[in-house]
Every structure is written in C-alpha cells, then in structure tokens.
Amino acid sequence: MDERLKKLSSTIVNYSIEVKEKERVLITCQTDYPEQLVTCLIQDIIHAGGIPFVRMVNPRINTVLSELTNSNRIKELKKHSEDDNENYDSFISIRYSTNDFENMNIKPEIRKEIAKETAQADYVRINERKWVLLNYPSILDAYKAKKTTGDYYNYAMDVMNVNYAEMYEMLRPLKELMEKTDQVRIISPGTDLTFSIKGIPIIPCCGKSNIPDGEIFTAPIKDSVNGTITYNTPSPYQGNVYNHVQLTFENGKIIKATCDGDNEELNNIFDTDEGARYIGEFSLGLNPEILDPMGDILFDEKIIGSIHFTPGQAYEEAFNGNHSGIHWDMVLIQRKEYGGGEIYFDHQLIRKDGLFVLPDLIHLNYGLK
C-alpha cells in the first residue's frame, strides 16, 4: 500500500468532507483501478464513525445509457438524483479517465434536457451537501501529461497531497486584497479584458471539494465584462476539445466566440441557454505543483500563474445572478513561457508574467522565477 494513498484518504475523510458520526457517505468510482484508495476511504470513514457506500460506474456503459436516454429515463434520473441527496450526507466521486471523446455522440438536446431536469438536485448536492471530486491517475492521463505511467502516478500523488491547510493560511492576504477590489483588468497576448468584482464574495479553494486543489475564485458583476480573452490551453467540453478559444464581451455577454476548429459547435454550447453567454466565475490558479496543461480541467484550472474565466453557472458562494446549464472552465496561463501577461486590481499591477509583485503576495510565487 502506497503511504501517499493513505494520506490522501485521510485528507478526504477528515479534512475535505469532515465525516461525522453516523453520516452516510457515497463513494462513486469509475473502473476498479482505484481499489486501494477506495479501501482506505472505507476504513477511514468507518473509523470516523461514518457509514460508507460504494457505487461503481462503468464509463462506457454510462455513455450508452446517455446516448439512448429518452424523456421517461430523464424523469427517473431526476428522481434518482433527488433520492441520492436524501439518502447521503457526503459524496466522494473518483474519476478514472479512459477516453475523453467517449461522450461526443450524446445528442445536445439530451444533454440539455438532463441538465434542465437535474439542475435543482445538482444545486442541492453542490451547495447543501459535502462533496469532493478527484481524478485517480490513469494511463490516459499519463499520455496527456507526456509522462510515463509511473512518473505520472508519482506526480499526481504529489499534486493531490499538497498541504491544503497551510495553503489556506497563505491565501489570506490575497483574499483580503480581492475583497477590497472593484475593477480588474487582464492583459495577455490576444487578451484585454475588464470587469468588476465589487461586493462578490472571495472563496479560497484548498482541498475541500476538489483534489487536487489550489485556487481562489469569485465572479464578475454579470454585466460588467468588456473586451476580449484568448485562452492558451486546450478547452475540453462534452467529448470535444477546443483550442485557441477567443471570446469577445460587451456588457457582460459573449458577442463573438471563435476557436481553431468547429466554430458552429462552439457557439452551440454558448447557445445552451441565456446564461451560457455570461460569466459565472473568475479564478486564479495557485497549486505550486501544477505547471503545465494536460487537457484535464481538474488539474489545468489549478495551474500556478493561470486564471480561468468561466462561462455559465455561478457558484452559490460567489453568486452574481447568473444561471445556466453549463459551467465551462477555460484556462489562460500568464507565465512568461506561455506568452506572459498582467493582472491589475483597481489600476494597480498585482501579477506580472504569472508572478505576484506585491510584497504581501510574493510568498504565493512558491519560488518561481
């Protein structure tokens, strides 16, 4: 047994979701590869006085079910989602990547209807239940990260086992600064964007819901976004990958969206509903162990020296009034080797080429140069 798995399990059970006596915890996993981690989780949940349950979800079978879904099954999906919220206090979801394109043939109208019918249950799970999502390292992940299977496994274990309690304390000065900020400006190649975050809560993310973690997020005032942003990492969504996505905003709304690929399909995503063309999240990536993109948003959105600027649903903790069936995290890295860039808070330079420049924030550069 890898001791790092034991440490990760303990973090999830005792720190992330803080299992209490008689709490019911549902562990959902894809494939049986994470067997050792699931075993550790079961042991730790029981030791904490909780009651564990395990559900195995085969990705390919789940795709077939979705491809053949009809209105009757969607009604049942809604009911089952609601039942899960009633039956469990906490949720641990362990993903295992096998094929990023597995879901590409699910019809858009089916996706839209499922999202619509399960929106309320999803809201309850996200905002009123305890949960954590993680990716167990897979061969596909190793391929995407351009590493050997063994090297990637070791990398993922290090990334996931960052000291999150220490990170939370380190983020306090940045949180306080953002709470005082009104106007934000972001400049990078192909990017000149302005918006306001005045009065929107600032949320540090340090291992409570995502593993790996390491970001601090808020949301722009819905109609305050103006200008253009060009993302310089792959943007996977619903079984497709979009590259070099560029979005132009006017008074908060995406009025133009292009990419190095299928622009019609890209715009179909933003036409999912009215809220899909507005931004629900602005976040700074801060995990010191994640430097480069691999096409997995759970990792990529935490890249140190990055931001993500997310069309779609806003989170309840930092709510700006935007509702949508989508929440699409897309990443712009501003470190020098990715083209550089600057972030200004109320006309003051805060970060240049991915490095914080204010004395109170320099510790968040973690030794990067």
C-alpha positions in Angstrom: 0.0 0.0 0.0 1.4 3.4 -1.1 1.5 5.5 2.1 0.5 8.5 -0.1 -2.8 6.8 -0.7 -3.4 6.6 3.0 -2.5 10.2 3.4 -4.9 11.2 0.6 -7.7 9.1 2.0 -7.2 10.7 5.5 -7.3 14.2 3.9 -10.5 13.5 2.1 -12.3 11.9 5.0 -11.1 14.0 7.9 -10.4 17.4 6.2 -12.3 17.7 2.9 -15.7 16.4 4.0 -15.0 16.0 7.7 -17.1 12.8 8.2 -19.0 12.8 11.4 -20.8 10.0 13.5 -23.5 8.2 11.5 -23.0 10.3 8.4 -23.7 8.4 5.2 -21.0 8.7 2.5 -21.4 7.6 -1.1 -18.2 6.7 -2.9 -18.6 6.6 -6.7 -15.8 5.4 -8.8 -15.1 4.6 -12.5 -13.5 1.2 -13.0 -11.8 -0.8 -10.2 -8.3 0.8 -10.7 -8.8 3.0 -7.6 -9.5 -0.1 -5.4 -6.7 0.6 -2.9 -7.8 4.2 -2.4 -11.5 3.1 -2.1 -10.4 0.5 0.6 -8.6 3.3 2.5 -11.6 5.5 2.3 -13.9 2.9 3.6 -11.6 2.2 6.5 -11.2 5.9 7.3 -15.0 6.6 7.1 -15.8 3.8 9.5 -13.0 4.9 11.8 -14.6 8.4 11.8 -18.0 6.9 12.7 -19.5 7.3 9.3 -21.3 4.8 7.1 -19.7 4.1 3.7 -21.4 3.0 0.5 -19.8 2.3 -2.9 -21.2 2.6 -6.4 -19.2 1.5 -9.5 -20.0 3.4 -12.7 -18.6 2.0 -16.0 -17.8 5.0 -18.2 -18.7 3.2 -21.5 -21.9 1.7 -20.2 -22.9 5.1 -18.8 -22.3 6.6 -22.2 -24.5 4.0 -23.9 -27.3 4.8 -21.3 -26.9 8.5 -22.1 -26.9 8.1 -25.8 -30.2 6.0 -25.6 -31.8 8.2 -23.0 -35.4 9.2 -23.6 -37.8 11.5 -21.7 -39.0 8.7 -19.4 -35.5 7.9 -18.3 -34.7 11.6 -17.8 -37.6 11.8 -15.3 -36.1 8.8 -13.4 -32.7 10.4 -13.5 -34.2 13.4 -11.8 -35.8 11.2 -9.2 -32.7 9.2 -8.5 -30.6 12.4 -8.1 -33.1 13.7 -5.6 -33.1 10.4 -3.8 -29.3 10.4 -3.5 -29.4 13.9 -1.9 -31.9 12.5 0.7 -30.0 9.2 1.3 -26.4 10.5 1.7 -24.7 13.3 3.6 -21.5 13.4 1.7 -20.3 12.3 -1.8 -16.8 11.2 -2.9 -16.5 11.0 -6.7 -13.4 9.3 -8.1 -13.0 9.6 -11.9 -10.7 7.5 -14.0 -10.0 8.8 -17.5 -10.3 6.2 -20.3 -11.4 8.2 -23.3 -12.1 12.0 -23.4 -14.2 11.5 -26.6 -16.5 8.8 -25.2 -19.4 11.2 -24.8 -19.1 13.1 -28.1 -22.1 11.3 -29.7 -24.6 12.2 -27.0 -27.2 14.4 -28.6 -27.2 18.1 -27.5 -30.9 18.0 -26.8 -30.5 15.1 -24.5 -27.7 16.9 -22.6 -29.8 20.0 -22.4 -32.9 18.1 -21.1 -30.9 16.2 -18.5 -29.2 19.4 -17.3 -32.6 21.1 -17.0 -34.3 18.3 -15.1 -31.4 17.6 -12.7 -30.5 21.3 -12.1 -32.2 21.5 -8.7 -30.8 18.3 -7.5 -27.3 19.3 -8.6 -27.7 22.6 -6.8 -28.6 20.8 -3.6 -25.7 18.4 -3.9 -23.2 21.2 -4.6 -24.4 23.8 -2.1 -26.1 21.8 0.7 -24.1 18.6 0.9 -20.4 17.9 1.5 -18.6 16.5 -1.6 -15.2 16.0 -3.1 -14.1 15.2 -6.7 -10.8 13.7 -7.7 -9.1 12.0 -10.7 -7.3 8.8 -9.9 -4.2 8.7 -12.2 -4.7 6.7 -15.3 -2.7 5.7 -18.3 -4.6 8.2 -20.5 -3.7 10.9 -18.0 -0.1 9.9 -18.2 -0.3 10.1 -22.0 -1.9 13.6 -21.9 0.8 14.8 -19.5 3.5 13.3 -21.7 4.9 11.2 -18.8 5.5 7.6 -18.2 2.7 5.8 -16.3 4.9 5.6 -13.2 6.2 9.1 -13.4 2.6 10.4 -13.8 1.4 8.4 -10.9 4.1 9.9 -8.6 3.4 13.4 -10.0 -0.4 13.0 -9.3 0.2 11.8 -5.8 2.4 14.8 -5.0 0.0 17.2 -6.6 -3.0 15.8 -4.7 -1.2 15.7 -1.4 -0.3 19.3 -1.1 -0.7 20.8 2.4 -4.1 22.4 2.0 -4.5 23.7 5.5 -1.2 25.6 5.0 -2.3 26.8 1.6 -5.5 28.3 3.1 -3.4 30.4 5.5 -1.1 31.5 2.7 -4.1 32.8 0.7 -5.4 35.1 3.4 -3.6 38.3 2.1 -4.8 37.7 -1.4 -8.4 37.1 -0.2 -8.3 40.4 1.7 -7.0 42.3 -1.3 -9.6 40.9 -3.6 -12.4 41.8 -1.1 -11.3 45.4 -1.4 -11.1 45.3 -5.2 -13.6 46.8 -7.6 -12.1 46.9 -11.1 -10.0 44.0 -12.6 -8.0 44.2 -15.8 -6.4 41.3 -17.5 -3.8 41.7 -20.3 -2.1 38.9 -22.3 -1.5 38.2 -26.0 -4.9 38.4 -27.6 -6.5 39.5 -24.3 -7.5 42.8 -22.9 -10.4 42.3 -20.5 -12.0 44.5 -17.8 -14.7 43.7 -15.2 -15.8 44.4 -11.7 -15.8 42.0 -8.7 -17.0 44.6 -6.2 -19.1 43.1 -3.5 -18.9 39.5 -4.7 -17.5 37.1 -2.1 -14.0 35.7 -2.5 -13.6 32.0 -2.0 -10.2 30.2 -1.4 -10.3 26.6 -2.6 -7.9 24.5 -0.5 -8.9 20.8 -0.7 -12.5 21.0 0.5 -14.2 20.0 -2.8 -11.6 19.3 -5.5 -8.5 17.1 -5.3 -6.1 18.4 -6.5 -7.0 22.0 -5.4 -5.4 25.4 -5.2 -7.3 28.4 -6.5 -9.2 31.5 -5.2 -12.4 32.4 -7.0 -15.1 35.0 -7.2 -17.4 36.1 -10.0 -17.6 39.3 -12.1 -20.6 41.5 -11.8 -22.7 40.0 -14.5 -23.0 42.9 -16.9 -19.5 44.4 -16.2 -17.3 42.3 -18.5 -16.0 44.0 -21.6 -13.2 43.2 -24.0 -11.6 40.0 -25.3 -9.9 37.0 -23.8 -7.9 34.4 -25.7 -7.3 31.1 -23.8 -4.0 29.4 -24.5 -4.7 25.9 -23.2 -7.0 23.1 -24.6 -10.6 23.5 -23.5 -12.3 20.1 -23.3 -16.1 20.0 -23.1 -18.8 17.3 -23.7 -16.5 15.0 -25.6 -14.8 17.6 -27.8 -11.6 19.6 -27.3 -11.5 23.3 -28.5 -8.2 25.1 -29.0 -7.3 28.8 -29.0 -10.8 29.8 -27.9 -11.3 33.6 -28.1 -14.3 35.3 -26.5 -15.4 38.9 -27.0 -17.7 40.5 -24.4 -20.0 43.5 -24.4 -21.7 44.5 -21.2 -21.2 41.0 -19.8 -22.4 39.0 -22.8 -20.3 36.9 -25.2 -21.0 38.5 -28.6 -18.4 36.6 -30.5 -16.8 33.2 -30.0 -14.1 31.6 -32.2 -11.6 28.7 -32.0 -9.2 26.8 -34.2 -11.9 24.3 -35.0 -15.7 24.0 -35.3 -17.0 27.5 -34.5 -20.6 26.4 -35.1 -20.3 23.7 -32.4 -18.5 26.1 -30.1 -21.3 28.6 -30.4 -23.9 25.9 -29.9 -22.5 25.4 -26.4 -22.9 29.1 -25.7 -26.5 29.0 -27.0 -27.4 26.3 -24.5 -29.4 29.0 -22.6 -29.3 32.7 -21.9 -26.8 32.3 -19.0 -24.3 30.4 -21.1 -23.1 33.7 -22.7 -22.3 35.3 -19.4 -19.5 34.6 -16.9 -20.1 32.7 -13.7 -16.5 32.5 -12.3 -13.2 34.3 -12.2 -10.4 32.4 -10.5 -6.6 32.5 -10.0 -4.7 29.1 -10.2 -2.3 28.6 -7.3 -1.2 25.0 -7.0 2.6 25.1 -6.9 3.0 21.6 -8.2 0.9 22.1 -11.4 2.9 24.0 -14.1 1.6 22.8 -17.5 -1.8 21.9 -19.0 -2.7 18.3 -19.8 -6.3 18.8 -21.1 -7.9 17.8 -17.7 -9.6 20.8 -16.2 -9.5 19.5 -12.7 -5.7 19.9 -12.9 -5.4 22.7 -15.5 -7.6 25.2 -13.6 -5.1 25.0 -10.7 -2.0 25.8 -12.7 0.1 28.3 -10.9 0.3 31.6 -12.8 -3.0 31.0 -14.6 -6.5 32.3 -14.5 -9.8 30.7 -15.5 -12.7 32.7 -16.7 -15.8 30.6 -16.8 -18.9 31.0 -19.0 -22.1 29.7 -17.3 -23.5 28.9 -13.9 -22.1 31.0 -11.0 -21.4 29.2 -7.7 -23.7 29.9 -4.7 -20.8 31.1 -2.5 -19.9 33.8 -5.0 -23.2 34.3 -6.8 -23.5 37.1 -9.4 -27.0 36.2 -10.5 -26.1 34.0 -13.5 -27.9 30.8 -14.0 -27.0 28.3 -16.7 -26.9 24.6 -17.6 -23.2 24.9 -18.4 -20.2 25.8 -16.3 -17.1 25.7 -18.6 -13.8 26.4 -17.0 -11.3 27.7 -19.6 -7.7 28.5 -18.7 -5.3 31.2 -19.6 -1.7 30.7 -18.4 0.2 34.0 -17.9 3.7 32.8 -17.0 6.4 34.1 -19.3 6.9 30.8 -21.2 3.2 30.9 -22.2 3.4 34.5 -23.5 3.2 36.4 -20.2 0.5 38.8 -19.1 -0.6 41.2 -16.4 -3.4 41.5 -13.8 -4.4 44.8 -12.4 -6.7 45.4 -9.4 -8.1 49.0 -9.4 -5.3 50.0 -11.8 -2.5 48.6 -9.6 -0.3 45.9 -11.1 -0.8 42.7 -9.0 0.7 39.9 -11.0 3.1 40.1 -14.0 4.0 37.0 -16.1 2.4 34.8 -13.5 4.3 36.2 -10.6 2.8 38.3 -7.8 4.6 41.6 -7.4 3.2 43.0 -4.2 5.3 42.2 -1.1 2.4 40.7 0.8 1.8 38.2 -2.0 5.2 37.2 -3.2 5.1 34.1 -1.0 2.4 32.8 -3.4 5.0 32.5 -6.2 6.5 29.4 -4.4 10.0 30.2 -5.7 9.0 30.5 -9.4 11.2 32.9 -11.4 
